[in-house]
């Protein structure tokens, strides 16, 4: 066993782990504790293997990269294009001039839903 062990403070541990000091203190004060002081009197932690011990007992951070603006615009454009195709197909299927304005009966809503379903199927086959 090594005669000299590297002991670090809570603030140094927080900096190494990329977390706040309060997160490290929370890990030390939980029941059961997720981290332990190696020197309780001086409140020092063992540096060796700190990341591994912390990662084993802590859920991962939610640092997932967010969708970029260009990707969002592309998805919006695809969505709008898809609904333009659906509207065009539904308008060909349904004679809009024969329909009175809303409110519609349940049968009329069912016909409209059927036309939209057919248009969605055609749009999905085109895209």
Secondary structure, DSSP 8 states (H G I E B T S, - for coil): --S---EE-HHHHHHHHTS-HHHHHHHHHSSS-SS--SBTTTTBEE-TTHHHHHHHHS----------HHHHHHHHHHHHHHHHHHHHHHHHHS-GGGS-SSS--HHHHHHHHHHHHHHHHHHHHH-
